[in-house]
Amino acid sequence: MIIHNLDSTPRVSIVIVTWNSLKHILRCLDCLSKQTYKLYEVIVVDNDSRDGTVEYVKRNYPQIKVVQNEENVGFAKANNQGIRLAQGEFILLLNPDVFPEPSFIEELMRVLSQRGSYGSAGGKLLLYENGKESSTIDSTGLFLKKNFRSSDRGNLKEDQGQYNQEEDVFAICGAAVLFRREALEKVSISEEYLDEDFFAYYEDLDIGWRMQLIGYKCVYTPKAKAYHVRGGSGLGAKFFQKDLDTQRLTLRNRYLMLIKNLSLSNLLFFSPYFFLTELTVMFYICIRSPRLLRVYLDVTKNLAKSWKKRSFIQSSRIKDSRYIRYWIKRAP
């Protein structure tokens, strides 16, 4: 059983988005039941699972709030549904295939609750491979590279203690990230926290970038450790190995993110890196996957909406281009 503090308003609200997640959520919820930090609630938002996920949760964890969508509305929108229902001052977005160690929430709360100027916190994610915990890193923080693609720091490297320092990072992988509720409210656009136009992919880097622009920092602590079944993200080498729909969403959302957040001065400053990547992607599309050309039509269709969001973001920002440039230069 998941043990809850008797306070009427849980301090932490854990939002788990599921989609045919029965295989993993059993272990995820078991890990939550062993957390040393007890002041929390769990909200499961299900995207029309057909594998018995909802039935299992309702039967074994009746205290968990369950939202059932009649279709797969996407990772971003489903998380927003959970956030709107959340009662906590802090919101933990947790994938069902992430298995946190017992002190995970306690350590994240320790670093974030003591830092009023910080909007989010994350820990060390290691890969869960072949049914067991590994020492291979999944993510120790998200960064924006010079070609404006996402980079999970340390991804696929052996954990040898090289990221054992508590420090600021640009953003946190969306698989397991703790947000301050106040920061989420300030960064929301038309009552959206994560950008629902993204559906999935790049929404974590996007919200992290927006938080940086309005003055909220992000902290990483290696003491909060969890294991993640999947590994890798963004427009890296694995992009070319992904299925067509994943490639399309990854490409499209990267462009939408840049339209909303990137300043003209930083586009010009890093233009050689950016356009070299674009040439590589275009070559791949033309030679190997011409169906991906529809990405540019998708971006055009979303341009007006994204530009409207850009107007809000840029009018709300308090950090200049030099500040973001500092973070881009720090990307691994």
Phi, psi and omega in degrees: 000144173279126182266130181245148170291150185281355178301144184289332180244104181299142181287323180241132173251122181260118181254121180241119177265126182243149173206100186052054189252015185304323183302327186251330189293337176302311181289322180301311181292327176296320177296322178295326181293342182259007182294140177286337177268117189257352187272078184206165171232159179239132176237121177255124176249115186258132181263061174062051177293148179239014185249011179090010181303308183297316181299320180296313182297314182296322183287321186260340181225070184297341180281349180278135174285131181237128174250126181250113174273144181277356176208168177280103184272358178102159182296316184294308182296319180296320176296321177297322177300316180293320180297320180295331179275343187293143178256349187283158173284341178232142183240123176255114172272123186225124175289149180292346178258023174250131184242097184282144173290161186306328183265009187302304182294319180301317180291321178295319178294324179301311185284327185274319183294337181270355184239095185294337181268007181255136182260341183207160180213152178211167182239194181274115176262123176248156182283142172256105189239138176054039176076017179209161179288140179238175176254018177270130185284136170264308179199140170234034181127149178260141177227158176256117185277174184294338176265012175065033171252162182282144178222117171278113184298130177082002187306126177072008174271154176286133179284106179242022179086009183289345178238043182264017178254132175288124187201166176284144173227174183283317181201178182236141176305133185292354179292332181200095183220133179259126180249147167280129184302320180301320179292320178299319181295321182288333182267352183292147178235119182052045178066019173252132176267290168283145183287112184289342176292340182285332186066295176201152180083132178071358179292333180287316177293323180299312182289328176295320178296315180297322178293320178299319182296327181265008170102006178266127178274172182225135185239144176246135174232127179287346181286341175266105187243139177213164181242133188240131183294318182267163179218144176087149177199173174082189184266057179262200182299328182289346180306318186286353179256356185274164179289166188300316182296319178294317177300316182298313180294320179299312179296308183301313185291328175298316179295317180297321177298317181293321178301321184282321194248334189281133176276155180298321182296322178285329174299315179292320184296319183255017185303322179299319180292318183295310185287333174295318176296319180297322178295320179296314180295316180297321178298315179298315181299313184293323184273317190252330188212069182299340178295340178288352177299338179295343177305318184290332173290319177301316180296318180299318180295329182265001188298313183298315180295317180294324179292325176296319177294323178300318180301318178294314183297313183290330178283341182264345187292146175239354179257139183269179183296327180297323179296314178293324178298323176302316181289322180296321179292337180276352183299136180290000000 
